[in-house]
Amino acid sequence: MHLYKRQCPIPYSIVVHLLPQVTLTCTSASSNPLSRISWTRNGAFVRDHREETLGSVYGGMATKSKMSLLVTSSDDKSQFTCLAKSDEFKTAVTDSLTLRIRRKCSKAPSISASP
Protein backbone atom coordinates (compact mmCIF):
# COMPACT_ATOMS: atom_id res chain seq x y z
CA MET A 1 0.00 0.00 0.00
CA HIS A 2 1.17 3.52 -0.75
CA LEU A 3 -0.10 6.42 1.31
CA TYR A 4 1.78 9.68 1.11
CA LYS A 5 1.88 12.65 3.42
CA ARG A 6 3.65 15.94 2.91
CA GLN A 7 6.93 16.06 4.80
CA CYS A 8 6.13 19.29 6.64
CA PRO A 9 2.38 19.84 6.89
CA ILE A 10 1.55 23.48 7.45
CA PRO A 11 -1.69 24.35 9.24
CA TYR A 12 -3.52 26.96 7.24
CA SER A 13 -6.59 29.12 7.43
CA ILE A 14 -9.38 29.79 5.00
CA VAL A 15 -10.88 33.26 5.24
CA VAL A 16 -14.61 33.30 4.52
CA HIS A 17 -16.49 36.54 4.01
CA LEU A 18 -19.73 35.25 5.57
CA LEU A 19 -21.02 33.32 2.61
CA PRO A 20 -24.01 31.13 3.30
CA GLN A 21 -22.27 27.86 2.37
CA VAL A 22 -18.70 26.59 2.31
CA THR A 23 -17.54 23.25 0.87
CA LEU A 24 -14.37 21.66 2.23
CA THR A 25 -12.68 19.01 0.07
CA CYS A 26 -10.13 16.40 1.11
CA THR A 27 -8.49 13.94 -1.29
CA SER A 28 -6.26 11.08 -0.18
CA ALA A 29 -3.15 10.02 -2.04
CA SER A 30 -3.12 6.83 -4.09
CA SER A 31 -3.52 3.73 -1.95
CA ASN A 32 -4.34 0.04 -2.20
CA PRO A 33 -6.44 -0.94 -0.33
CA LEU A 34 -8.65 2.11 -0.48
CA SER A 35 -8.41 4.78 2.22
CA ARG A 36 -11.49 5.95 4.10
CA ILE A 37 -11.87 9.62 4.99
CA SER A 38 -13.40 11.07 8.13
CA TRP A 39 -13.68 14.65 9.37
CA THR A 40 -13.52 16.35 12.76
CA ARG A 41 -14.69 19.80 13.70
CA ASN A 42 -12.99 21.14 16.82
CA GLY A 43 -12.13 17.55 17.75
CA ALA A 44 -15.64 16.08 17.33
CA PHE A 45 -16.35 13.69 14.46
CA VAL A 46 -18.61 14.99 11.67
CA ARG A 47 -20.73 12.42 9.84
CA ASP A 48 -22.26 14.61 7.15
CA HIS A 49 -19.89 14.34 4.18
CA ARG A 50 -19.90 12.78 0.71
CA GLU A 51 -17.19 10.38 -0.38
CA GLU A 52 -16.21 9.16 -3.85
CA THR A 53 -13.49 6.90 -5.25
CA LEU A 54 -11.12 8.03 -8.00
CA GLY A 55 -8.59 6.11 -10.08
CA SER A 56 -5.06 7.14 -9.17
CA VAL A 57 -1.38 6.52 -9.88
CA TYR A 58 0.50 3.23 -9.38
CA GLY A 59 -2.72 1.23 -9.81
CA GLY A 60 -4.13 2.56 -6.57
CA MET A 61 -7.29 4.44 -5.74
CA ALA A 62 -7.79 7.87 -4.20
CA THR A 63 -10.69 8.84 -1.98
CA LYS A 64 -12.26 12.29 -2.27
CA SER A 65 -14.55 13.63 0.43
CA LYS A 66 -16.60 16.83 0.40
CA MET A 67 -18.26 18.42 3.39
CA SER A 68 -20.62 21.38 2.97
CA LEU A 69 -21.70 23.60 5.82
CA LEU A 70 -23.69 26.74 6.35
CA VAL A 71 -21.40 29.20 8.10
CA THR A 72 -22.22 31.82 10.68
CA SER A 73 -20.02 34.17 12.64
CA SER A 74 -19.92 31.57 15.45
CA ASP A 75 -17.87 29.32 13.12
CA ASP A 76 -14.91 31.72 13.35
CA LYS A 77 -11.72 29.89 14.37
CA SER A 78 -13.33 26.46 13.96
CA GLN A 79 -10.72 23.83 13.19
CA PHE A 80 -11.54 21.15 10.61
CA THR A 81 -9.37 18.06 10.23
CA CYS A 82 -9.48 15.52 7.42
CA LEU A 83 -8.29 12.02 8.38
CA ALA A 84 -7.41 9.43 5.71
CA LYS A 85 -6.97 5.89 6.98
CA SER A 86 -6.49 2.47 5.44
CA ASP A 87 -6.97 -0.88 7.13
CA GLU A 88 -3.29 -1.61 6.43
CA PHE A 89 -2.03 1.16 8.73
CA LYS A 90 -2.79 1.90 12.37
CA THR A 91 -2.36 5.65 12.10
CA ALA A 92 -4.28 8.13 9.97
CA VAL A 93 -2.80 10.76 7.68
CA THR A 94 -4.30 14.13 8.64
CA ASP A 95 -4.50 17.68 7.38
CA SER A 96 -6.19 20.57 9.19
CA LEU A 97 -7.44 24.05 8.50
CA THR A 98 -8.95 26.85 10.53
CA LEU A 99 -11.93 28.83 9.27
CA ARG A 100 -11.76 32.58 9.75
CA ILE A 101 -15.10 34.32 9.31
CA ARG A 102 -15.25 37.95 8.29
CA ARG A 103 -18.56 39.79 8.40
CA LYS A 104 -19.93 41.55 5.36
CA CYS A 105 -20.57 45.27 5.64
CA SER A 106 -24.16 45.87 6.69
CA LYS A 107 -24.58 48.51 4.00
CA ALA A 108 -22.54 49.72 1.08
CA PRO A 109 -20.34 52.75 1.67
CA SER A 110 -21.74 55.98 0.28
CA ILE A 111 -19.94 58.87 -1.37
CA SER A 112 -21.43 62.33 -1.44
CA ALA A 113 -20.22 65.40 -3.28
CA SER A 114 -21.24 69.04 -3.31
CA PRO A 115 -21.21 71.25 -6.43
N, CA, C and O atoms as a GROMACS GRO file, in nm:
protein
  460
    1MET      N    1   0.084  -0.117   0.000
    1MET     CA    2   0.000   0.000   0.000
    1MET      C    3   0.088   0.124   0.000
    1MET      O    4   0.194   0.126   0.064
    2HIS      N    5   0.045   0.225  -0.071
    2HIS     CA    6   0.117   0.352  -0.075
    2HIS      C    7   0.023   0.460  -0.023
    2HIS      O    8  -0.086   0.478  -0.075
    3LEU      N    9   0.066   0.530   0.078
    3LEU     CA   10  -0.010   0.642   0.131
    3LEU      C   11   0.092   0.750   0.162
    3LEU      O   12   0.184   0.728   0.242
    4TYR      N   13   0.078   0.863   0.100
    4TYR     CA   14   0.178   0.968   0.112
    4TYR      C   15   0.127   1.084   0.195
    4TYR      O   16   0.008   1.116   0.194
    5LYS      N   17   0.219   1.144   0.267
    5LYS     CA   18   0.188   1.265   0.342
    5LYS      C   19   0.299   1.365   0.317
    5LYS      O   20   0.416   1.328   0.306
    6ARG      N   21   0.262   1.492   0.308
    6ARG     CA   22   0.365   1.594   0.291
    6ARG      C   23   0.463   1.586   0.407
    6ARG      O   24   0.425   1.554   0.520
    7GLN      N   25   0.589   1.614   0.378
    7GLN     CA   26   0.692   1.606   0.480
    7GLN      C   27   0.670   1.705   0.594
    7GLN      O   28   0.687   1.670   0.710
    8CYS      N   29   0.632   1.826   0.562
    8CYS     CA   30   0.613   1.929   0.664
    8CYS      C   31   0.474   1.990   0.648
    8CYS      O   32   0.459   2.095   0.586
    9PRO      N   33   0.371   1.926   0.704
    9PRO     CA   34   0.238   1.984   0.689
    9PRO      C   35   0.231   2.120   0.758
    9PRO      O   36   0.283   2.138   0.868
   10ILE      N   37   0.168   2.212   0.692
   10ILE     CA   38   0.156   2.348   0.745
   10ILE      C   39   0.009   2.376   0.772
   10ILE      O   40  -0.071   2.377   0.678
   11PRO      N   41  -0.030   2.398   0.898
   11PRO     CA   42  -0.169   2.436   0.924
   11PRO      C   43  -0.200   2.566   0.852
   11PRO      O   44  -0.117   2.657   0.849
   12TYR      N   45  -0.317   2.575   0.797
   12TYR     CA   46  -0.352   2.696   0.724
   12TYR      C   47  -0.494   2.736   0.755
   12TYR      O   48  -0.572   2.658   0.811
   13SER      N   49  -0.526   2.857   0.719
   13SER     CA   50  -0.659   2.912   0.743
   13SER      C   51  -0.727   2.943   0.612
   13SER      O   52  -0.661   2.974   0.513
   14ILE      N   53  -0.857   2.934   0.612
   14ILE     CA   54  -0.938   2.979   0.500
   14ILE      C   55  -1.020   3.095   0.551
   14ILE      O   56  -1.091   3.082   0.651
   15VAL      N   57  -1.011   3.208   0.484
   15VAL     CA   58  -1.088   3.326   0.524
   15VAL      C   59  -1.218   3.326   0.444
   15VAL      O   60  -1.216   3.323   0.321
   16VAL      N   61  -1.329   3.331   0.515
   16VAL     CA   62  -1.461   3.330   0.452
   16VAL      C   63  -1.528   3.462   0.482
   16VAL      O   64  -1.533   3.504   0.598
   17HIS      N   65  -1.579   3.528   0.382
   17HIS     CA   66  -1.650   3.654   0.401
   17HIS      C   67  -1.799   3.628   0.414
   17HIS      O   68  -1.879   3.673   0.331
   18LEU      N   69  -1.836   3.557   0.518
   18LEU     CA   70  -1.973   3.525   0.557
   18LEU      C   71  -2.062   3.489   0.440
   18LEU      O   72  -2.168   3.549   0.418
   19LEU      N   73  -2.019   3.390   0.366
   19LEU     CA   74  -2.102   3.332   0.261
   19LEU      C   75  -2.195   3.232   0.326
   19LEU      O   76  -2.164   3.179   0.433
   20PRO      N   77  -2.308   3.205   0.264
   20PRO     CA   78  -2.401   3.113   0.330
   20PRO      C   79  -2.349   2.969   0.337
   20PRO      O   80  -2.381   2.898   0.432
   21GLN      N   81  -2.271   2.925   0.238
   21GLN     CA   82  -2.227   2.786   0.237
   21GLN      C   83  -2.082   2.775   0.195
   21GLN      O   84  -2.037   2.844   0.103
   22VAL      N   85  -2.009   2.687   0.262
   22VAL     CA   86  -1.870   2.659   0.231
   22VAL      C   87  -1.858   2.508   0.210
   22VAL      O   88  -1.918   2.430   0.283
   23THR      N   89  -1.780   2.467   0.110
   23THR     CA   90  -1.754   2.325   0.087
   23THR      C   91  -1.605   2.299   0.108
   23THR      O   92  -1.521   2.360   0.042
   24LEU      N   93  -1.574   2.207   0.198
   24LEU     CA   94  -1.437   2.166   0.223
   24LEU      C   95  -1.414   2.034   0.150
   24LEU      O   96  -1.499   1.946   0.153
   25THR      N   97  -1.300   2.021   0.084
   25THR     CA   98  -1.268   1.900   0.007
   25THR      C   99  -1.136   1.842   0.055
   25THR      O  100  -1.039   1.914   0.077
   26CYS      N  101  -1.134   1.711   0.070
   26CYS     CA  102  -1.013   1.640   0.111
   26CYS      C  103  -0.996   1.521   0.017
   26CYS      O  104  -1.090   1.445  -0.004
   27THR      N  105  -0.877   1.505  -0.039
   27THR     CA  106  -0.849   1.394  -0.129
   27THR      C  107  -0.726   1.319  -0.079
   27THR      O  108  -0.621   1.380  -0.056
   28SER      N  109  -0.739   1.189  -0.063
   28SER     CA  110  -0.626   1.108  -0.018
   28SER      C  111  -0.530   1.084  -0.134
   28SER      O  112  -0.566   1.102  -0.251
   29ALA      N  113  -0.410   1.044  -0.102
   29ALA     CA  114  -0.315   1.002  -0.204
   29ALA      C  115  -0.354   0.863  -0.252
   29ALA      O  116  -0.443   0.800  -0.196
   30SER      N  117  -0.287   0.816  -0.355
   30SER     CA  118  -0.312   0.684  -0.409
   30SER      C  119  -0.283   0.577  -0.304
   30SER      O  120  -0.180   0.582  -0.237
   31SER      N  121  -0.373   0.481  -0.290
   31SER     CA  122  -0.352   0.373  -0.194
   31SER      C  123  -0.421   0.246  -0.243
   31SER      O  124  -0.515   0.251  -0.323
   32ASN      N  125  -0.373   0.133  -0.193
   32ASN     CA  126  -0.434   0.004  -0.220
   32ASN      C  127  -0.404  -0.085  -0.101
   32ASN      O  128  -0.289  -0.126  -0.085
   33PRO      N  129  -0.500  -0.116  -0.017
   33PRO     CA  130  -0.644  -0.094  -0.033
   33PRO      C  131  -0.684   0.052  -0.015
   33PRO      O  132  -0.605   0.136   0.029
   34LEU      N  133  -0.806   0.077  -0.049
   34LEU     CA  134  -0.865   0.211  -0.048
   34LEU      C  135  -0.863   0.274   0.092
   34LEU      O  136  -0.887   0.206   0.192
   35SER      N  137  -0.834   0.403   0.096
   35SER     CA  138  -0.841   0.478   0.222
   35SER      C  139  -0.984   0.525   0.246
   35SER      O  140  -1.058   0.548   0.151
   36ARG      N  141  -1.020   0.538   0.371
   36ARG     CA  142  -1.149   0.595   0.410
   36ARG      C  143  -1.119   0.731   0.473
   36ARG      O  144  -1.019   0.748   0.542
   37ILE      N  145  -1.208   0.827   0.448
   37ILE     CA  146  -1.188   0.962   0.500
   37ILE      C  147  -1.292   0.993   0.604
   37ILE      O  148  -1.410   0.962   0.588
   38SER      N  149  -1.247   1.055   0.712
   38SER     CA  150  -1.340   1.107   0.813
   38SER      C  151  -1.298   1.250   0.845
   38SER      O  152  -1.186   1.292   0.816
   39TRP      N  153  -1.390   1.324   0.905
   39TRP     CA  154  -1.368   1.465   0.937
   39TRP      C  155  -1.394   1.488   1.086
   39TRP      O  156  -1.477   1.422   1.147
   40THR      N  157  -1.318   1.584   1.142
   40THR     CA  158  -1.352   1.634   1.276
   40THR      C  159  -1.366   1.786   1.268
   40THR      O  160  -1.305   1.853   1.185
   41ARG      N  161  -1.450   1.836   1.356
   41ARG     CA  162  -1.469   1.980   1.370
   41ARG      C  163  -1.446   2.012   1.517
   41ARG      O  164  -1.524   1.971   1.603
   42ASN      N  165  -1.340   2.083   1.544
   42ASN     CA  166  -1.299   2.114   1.682
   42ASN      C  167  -1.289   1.987   1.766
   42ASN      O  168  -1.326   1.986   1.883
   43GLY      N  169  -1.237   1.880   1.704
   43GLY     CA  170  -1.213   1.755   1.775
   43GLY      C  171  -1.328   1.656   1.775
   43GLY      O  172  -1.309   1.541   1.814
   44ALA      N  173  -1.447   1.697   1.734
   44ALA     CA  174  -1.564   1.608   1.733
   44ALA      C  175  -1.587   1.556   1.592
   44ALA      O  176  -1.581   1.633   1.495
   45PHE      N  177  -1.614   1.427   1.579
   45PHE     CA  178  -1.635   1.369   1.446
   45PHE      C  179  -1.761   1.425   1.381
   45PHE      O  180  -1.863   1.446   1.446
   46VAL      N  181  -1.750   1.448   1.249
   46VAL     CA  182  -1.861   1.499   1.167
   46VAL      C  183  -1.900   1.386   1.072
   46VAL      O  184  -1.815   1.332   1.001
   47ARG      N  185  -2.027   1.352   1.069
   47ARG     CA  186  -2.073   1.242   0.984
   47ARG      C  187  -2.124   1.288   0.848
   47ARG      O  188  -2.130   1.208   0.755
   48ASP      N  189  -2.160   1.413   0.836
   48ASP     CA  190  -2.226   1.462   0.715
   48ASP      C  191  -2.125   1.503   0.608
   48ASP      O  192  -2.090   1.620   0.596
   49HIS      N  193  -2.078   1.405   0.530
   49HIS     CA  194  -1.989   1.434   0.418
   49HIS      C  195  -2.011   1.330   0.309
   49HIS      O  196  -2.058   1.219   0.335
   50ARG      N  197  -1.976   1.368   0.186
   50ARG     CA  198  -1.990   1.278   0.071
   50ARG      C  199  -1.852   1.227   0.030
   50ARG      O  200  -1.755   1.302   0.029
   51GLU      N  201  -1.846   1.099  -0.004
   51GLU     CA  202  -1.719   1.038  -0.038
   51GLU      C  203  -1.729   0.971  -0.175
   51GLU      O  204  -1.831   0.909  -0.207
   52GLU      N  205  -1.624   0.984  -0.256
   52GLU     CA  206  -1.621   0.916  -0.385
   52GLU      C  207  -1.482   0.859  -0.407
   52GLU      O  208  -1.384   0.904  -0.348
   53THR      N  209  -1.474   0.757  -0.494
   53THR     CA  210  -1.349   0.690  -0.525
   53THR      C  211  -1.302   0.732  -0.663
   53THR      O  212  -1.380   0.739  -0.758
   54LEU      N  213  -1.172   0.760  -0.674
   54LEU     CA  214  -1.112   0.803  -0.801
   54LEU      C  215  -0.996   0.711  -0.836
   54LEU      O  216  -0.923   0.665  -0.747
   55GLY      N  217  -0.978   0.683  -0.965
   55GLY     CA  218  -0.859   0.611  -1.008
   55GLY      C  219  -0.737   0.698  -0.983
   55GLY      O  220  -0.745   0.820  -0.992
   56SER      N  221  -0.624   0.635  -0.950
   56SER     CA  222  -0.506   0.714  -0.917
   56SER      C  223  -0.380   0.646  -0.971
   56SER      O  224  -0.388   0.546  -1.043
   57VAL      N  225  -0.266   0.700  -0.937
   57VAL     CA  226  -0.138   0.652  -0.988
   57VAL      C  227  -0.099   0.519  -0.923
   57VAL      O  228  -0.152   0.482  -0.818
   58TYR      N  229  -0.007   0.449  -0.986
   58TYR     CA  230   0.050   0.323  -0.938
   58TYR      C  231  -0.056   0.214  -0.919
   58TYR      O  232  -0.036   0.122  -0.839
   59GLY      N  233  -0.167   0.223  -0.992
   59GLY     CA  234  -0.272   0.123  -0.981
   59GLY      C  235  -0.356   0.133  -0.856
   59GLY      O  236  -0.436   0.044  -0.827
   60GLY      N  237  -0.338   0.238  -0.781
   60GLY     CA  238  -0.414   0.256  -0.657
   60GLY      C  239  -0.540   0.337  -0.680
   60GLY      O  240  -0.574   0.372  -0.792
   61MET      N  241  -0.606   0.365  -0.572
   61MET     CA  242  -0.729   0.443  -0.574
   61MET      C  243  -0.714   0.559  -0.476
   61MET      O  244  -0.647   0.547  -0.373
   62ALA      N  245  -0.775   0.672  -0.510
   62ALA     CA  246  -0.779   0.787  -0.420
   62ALA      C  247  -0.922   0.804  -0.372
   62ALA      O  248  -1.017   0.770  -0.442
   63THR      N  249  -0.937   0.856  -0.254
   63THR     CA  250  -1.069   0.884  -0.198
   63THR      C  251  -1.084   1.035  -0.187
   63THR      O  252  -0.994   1.104  -0.138
   64LYS      N  253  -1.198   1.086  -0.233
   64LYS     CA  254  -1.226   1.229  -0.227
   64LYS      C  255  -1.351   1.248  -0.142
   64LYS      O  256  -1.454   1.184  -0.166
   65SER      N  257  -1.342   1.337  -0.045
   65SER     CA  258  -1.455   1.363   0.044
   65SER      C  259  -1.486   1.512   0.042
   65SER      O  260  -1.396   1.596   0.046
   66LYS      N  261  -1.615   1.544   0.035
   66LYS     CA  262  -1.660   1.683   0.040
   66LYS      C  263  -1.757   1.700   0.156
   66LYS      O  264  -1.846   1.617   0.178
   67MET      N  265  -1.737   1.809   0.229
   67MET     CA  266  -1.826   1.842   0.339
   67MET      C  267  -1.874   1.985   0.319
   67MET      O  268  -1.793   2.077   0.310
   68SER      N  269  -2.005   2.004   0.312
   68SER     CA  270  -2.062   2.138   0.297
   68SER      C  271  -2.125   2.181   0.428
   68SER      O  272  -2.185   2.100   0.499
   69LEU      N  273  -2.110   2.309   0.460
   69LEU     CA  274  -2.170   2.359   0.582
   69LEU      C  275  -2.215   2.502   0.562
   69LEU      O  276  -2.156   2.579   0.487
   70LEU      N  277  -2.321   2.536   0.632
   70LEU     CA  278  -2.369   2.674   0.635
   70LEU      C  279  -2.292   2.744   0.745
   70LEU      O  280  -2.294   2.701   0.860
   71VAL      N  281  -2.224   2.853   0.711
   71VAL     CA  282  -2.140   2.920   0.810
   71VAL      C  283  -2.210   3.040   0.871
   71VAL      O  284  -2.291   3.107   0.808
   72THR      N  285  -2.177   3.063   0.995
   72THR     CA  286  -2.222   3.182   1.068
   72THR      C  287  -2.099   3.241   1.136
   72THR      O  288  -1.991   3.181   1.134
   73SER      N  289  -2.115   3.355   1.196
   73SER     CA  290  -2.002   3.417   1.264
   73SER      C  291  -1.951   3.331   1.380
   73SER      O  292  -1.835   3.344   1.420
   74SER      N  293  -2.035   3.244   1.434
   74SER     CA  294  -1.992   3.157   1.545
   74SER      C  295  -1.894   3.049   1.498
   74SER      O  296  -1.831   2.983   1.580
   75ASP      N  297  -1.882   3.030   1.366
   75ASP     CA  298  -1.787   2.932   1.312
   75ASP      C  299  -1.644   2.986   1.305
   75ASP      O  300  -1.553   2.912   1.270
   76ASP      N  301  -1.624   3.113   1.339
   76ASP     CA  302  -1.491   3.172   1.335
   76ASP      C  303  -1.396   3.092   1.423
   76ASP      O  304  -1.428   3.058   1.536
   77LYS      N  305  -1.280   3.063   1.370
   77LYS     CA  306  -1.172   2.989   1.437
   77LYS      C  307  -1.204   2.841   1.458
   77LYS      O  308  -1.136   2.774   1.535
   78SER      N  309  -1.306   2.789   1.389
   78SER     CA  310  -1.333   2.646   1.396
   78SER      C  311  -1.224   2.571   1.322
   78SER      O  312  -1.184   2.610   1.212
   79GLN      N  313  -1.176   2.462   1.382
   79GLN     CA  314  -1.072   2.383   1.318
   79GLN      C  315  -1.133   2.256   1.260
   79GLN      O  316  -1.203   2.182   1.329
   80PHE      N  317  -1.106   2.233   1.132
   80PHE     CA  318  -1.154   2.115   1.061
   80PHE      C  319  -1.033   2.029   1.026
   80PHE      O  320  -0.932   2.079   0.977
   81THR      N  321  -1.045   1.900   1.052
   81THR     CA  322  -0.937   1.806   1.023
   81THR      C  323  -0.990   1.693   0.937
   81THR      O  324  -1.094   1.634   0.967
   82CYS      N  325  -0.919   1.664   0.831
   82CYS     CA  326  -0.948   1.552   0.742
   82CYS      C  327  -0.854   1.438   0.782
   82CYS      O  328  -0.733   1.459   0.794
   83LEU      N  329  -0.909   1.318   0.802
   83LEU     CA  330  -0.829   1.202   0.838
   83LEU      C  331  -0.846   1.094   0.732
   83LEU      O  332  -0.958   1.050   0.706
   84ALA      N  333  -0.738   1.052   0.669
   84ALA     CA  334  -0.741   0.943   0.571
   84ALA      C  335  -0.676   0.822   0.634
   84ALA      O  336  -0.563   0.829   0.682
   85LYS      N  337  -0.748   0.708   0.632
   85LYS     CA  338  -0.697   0.589   0.698
   85LYS      C  339  -0.727   0.466   0.614
   85LYS      O  340  -0.834   0.455   0.554
   86SER      N  341  -0.632   0.375   0.612
   86SER     CA  342  -0.649   0.247   0.544
   86SER      C  343  -0.640   0.137   0.649
   86SER      O  344  -0.577   0.154   0.753
   87ASP      N  345  -0.702   0.025   0.620
   87ASP     CA  346  -0.697  -0.088   0.713
   87ASP      C  347  -0.556  -0.142   0.730
   87ASP      O  348  -0.528  -0.211   0.828
   88GLU      N  349  -0.466  -0.111   0.638
   88GLU     CA  350  -0.329  -0.161   0.644
   88GLU      C  351  -0.242  -0.085   0.744
   88GLU      O  352  -0.139  -0.136   0.788
   89PHE      N  353  -0.282   0.035   0.782
   89PHE     CA  354  -0.204   0.116   0.873
   89PHE      C  355  -0.283   0.147   0.999
   89PHE      O  356  -0.405   0.158   0.995
   90LYS      N  357  -0.213   0.160   1.111
   90LYS     CA  358  -0.279   0.190   1.237
   90LYS      C  359  -0.303   0.339   1.256
   90LYS      O  360  -0.396   0.379   1.326
   91THR      N  361  -0.221   0.421   1.193
   91THR     CA  362  -0.236   0.565   1.210
   91THR      C  363  -0.297   0.629   1.086
   91THR      O  364  -0.284   0.577   0.975
   92ALA      N  365  -0.364   0.740   1.107
   92ALA     CA  366  -0.428   0.813   0.997
   92ALA      C  367  -0.336   0.925   0.950
   92ALA      O  368  -0.257   0.979   1.027
   93VAL      N  369  -0.348   0.959   0.824
   93VAL     CA  370  -0.280   1.076   0.768
   93VAL      C  371  -0.380   1.191   0.781
   93VAL      O  372  -0.495   1.178   0.740
   94THR      N  373  -0.337   1.303   0.837
   94THR     CA  374  -0.430   1.413   0.864
   94THR      C  375  -0.383   1.543   0.801
   94THR      O  376  -0.264   1.562   0.774
   95ASP      N  377  -0.478   1.631   0.780
   95ASP     CA  378  -0.450   1.768   0.738
   95ASP      C  379  -0.559   1.855   0.800
   95ASP      O  380  -0.676   1.815   0.802
   96SER      N  381  -0.523   1.970   0.849
   96SER     CA  382  -0.619   2.057   0.919
   96SER      C  383  -0.621   2.197   0.861
   96SER      O  384  -0.525   2.242   0.798
   97LEU      N  385  -0.732   2.264   0.885
   97LEU     CA  386  -0.743   2.405   0.850
   97LEU      C  387  -0.832   2.474   0.953
   97LEU      O  388  -0.912   2.411   1.021
   98THR      N  389  -0.815   2.604   0.962
   98THR     CA  390  -0.895   2.684   1.053
   98THR      C  391  -0.976   2.784   0.972
   98THR      O  392  -0.920   2.857   0.889
   99LEU      N  393  -1.106   2.786   0.995
   99LEU     CA  394  -1.193   2.883   0.927
   99LEU      C  395  -1.184   3.017   0.997
   99LEU      O  396  -1.192   3.024   1.120
  100ARG      N  397  -1.169   3.122   0.921
  100ARG     CA  398  -1.176   3.258   0.975
  100ARG      C  399  -1.293   3.325   0.907
  100ARG      O  400  -1.297   3.335   0.784
  101ILE      N  401  -1.388   3.371   0.984
  101ILE     CA  402  -1.510   3.432   0.931
  101ILE      C  403  -1.498   3.583   0.941
  101ILE      O  404  -1.467   3.637   1.048
  102ARG      N  405  -1.524   3.649   0.832
  102ARG     CA  406  -1.526   3.795   0.829
  102ARG      C  407  -1.666   3.839   0.792
  102ARG      O  408  -1.724   3.787   0.697
  103ARG      N  409  -1.719   3.932   0.867
  103ARG     CA  410  -1.856   3.979   0.840
  103ARG      C  411  -1.859   4.070   0.719
  103ARG      O  412  -1.765   4.145   0.693
  104LYS      N  413  -1.970   4.062   0.645
  104LYS     CA  414  -1.993   4.155   0.536
  104LYS      C  415  -2.033   4.289   0.595
  104LYS      O  416  -2.086   4.295   0.706
  105CYS      N  417  -2.010   4.396   0.521
  105CYS     CA  418  -2.057   4.527   0.564
  105CYS      C  419  -2.210   4.525   0.564
  105CYS      O  420  -2.271   4.467   0.475
  106SER      N  421  -2.270   4.588   0.663
  106SER     CA  422  -2.416   4.587   0.669
  106SER      C  423  -2.478   4.671   0.558
  106SER      O  424  -2.588   4.641   0.512
  107LYS      N  425  -2.409   4.774   0.515
  107LYS     CA  426  -2.458   4.851   0.400
  107LYS      C  427  -2.339   4.903   0.321
  107LYS      O  428  -2.230   4.922   0.375
  108ALA      N  429  -2.362   4.927   0.196
  108ALA     CA  430  -2.254   4.972   0.108
  108ALA      C  431  -2.209   5.112   0.148
  108ALA      O  432  -2.291   5.193   0.191
  109PRO      N  433  -2.080   5.140   0.135
  109PRO     CA  434  -2.034   5.275   0.167
  109PRO      C  435  -2.093   5.376   0.068
  109PRO      O  436  -2.117   5.344  -0.048
  110SER      N  437  -2.117   5.496   0.116
  110SER     CA  438  -2.174   5.598   0.028
  110SER      C  439  -2.073   5.711   0.010
  110SER      O  440  -1.993   5.741   0.098
  111ILE      N  441  -2.080   5.772  -0.106
  111ILE     CA  442  -1.994   5.887  -0.137
  111ILE      C  443  -2.085   6.003  -0.172
  111ILE      O  444  -2.175   5.989  -0.255
  112SER      N  445  -2.062   6.115  -0.110
  112SER     CA  446  -2.143   6.233  -0.144
  112SER      C  447  -2.050   6.344  -0.189
  112SER      O  448  -1.935   6.354  -0.146
  113ALA      N  449  -2.101   6.428  -0.276
  113ALA     CA  450  -2.022   6.540  -0.328
  113ALA      C  451  -2.111   6.662  -0.338
  113ALA      O  452  -2.231   6.652  -0.363
  114SER      N  453  -2.051   6.777  -0.318
  114SER     CA  454  -2.124   6.904  -0.331
  114SER      C  455  -2.074   6.978  -0.454
  114SER      O  456  -1.955   6.970  -0.487
  115PRO      N  457  -2.165   7.049  -0.524
  115PRO     CA  458  -2.121   7.125  -0.643
  115PRO      C  459  -2.030   7.240  -0.607
  115PRO      O  460  -1.985   7.313  -0.695
   0.00000   0.00000   0.00000
